[in-house]
Amino acid sequence: MNIRLVAIDLDDTLLDSGLQISPRCFAAIKAVREKGVLVTLATGRMFRSALPYARQLNMDIPLITYQGAW
């Protein structure tokens, strides 16, 4: 099976208790991308709330926000 997309939740998954992305998570995402897998965020948050994290991760694909409604 070829994995083509990884969608990651923000709260209590990607973000730590200080609402930061750890260096370990950055490294894991980089490793996945190097294998040709697309990575995006999937969150219940508003788009505006998720966008700064997507920018930190240099994402250039659509985000899944508003519980999947956007």
C-alpha positions in Angstrom: 0.0 0.0 0.0 1.3 3.4 -1.0 0.5 6.2 1.4 0.0 9.4 -0.5 -1.4 11.8 2.1 -1.0 12.3 5.9 -3.5 14.5 7.6 -2.5 15.6 11.1 -4.8 17.1 13.8 -3.5 20.1 15.7 -4.8 20.1 19.3 -3.5 17.3 21.5 -1.8 15.7 18.5 0.7 17.9 16.7 0.8 20.7 19.2 2.3 20.4 22.7 0.7 21.9 25.8 2.3 25.2 24.9 0.7 25.2 21.5 4.0 24.7 19.8 5.2 22.2 17.2 8.2 20.2 18.6 11.4 19.8 16.7 10.7 16.0 16.8 7.4 16.6 14.9 9.1 18.9 12.4 11.7 16.2 11.7 9.0 13.5 11.4 7.0 15.6 8.9 10.2 16.3 6.9 11.0 12.6 6.7 7.5 11.8 5.5 7.7 14.5 2.8 11.1 13.3 1.7 9.3 10.0 0.8 7.0 11.9 -1.5 4.0 11.9 0.9 1.8 15.0 1.0 1.2 16.4 4.5 -1.7 18.6 5.6 -3.5 19.7 8.7 -7.0 18.3 9.6 -8.6 20.2 12.5 -11.8 21.4 14.0 -10.3 24.9 14.2 -11.1 27.8 12.0 -8.9 28.2 8.9 -7.4 31.4 10.3 -6.4 29.6 13.5 -4.7 26.7 11.6 -3.0 28.8 9.0 0.0 30.0 11.1 0.9 26.4 11.8 0.6 25.5 8.1 2.9 28.3 7.3 5.4 27.1 10.0 5.4 23.8 8.2 5.7 25.3 4.7 2.5 23.7 3.6 1.3 24.5 0.1 -1.7 22.2 -0.1 -5.3 22.7 1.1 -6.0 22.4 4.8 -8.9 20.6 6.3 -10.6 22.9 8.8 -13.9 23.6 10.6 -14.4 19.8 11.4 -14.0 19.0 7.7 -16.5 21.6 6.5 -13.8 23.8 4.8 
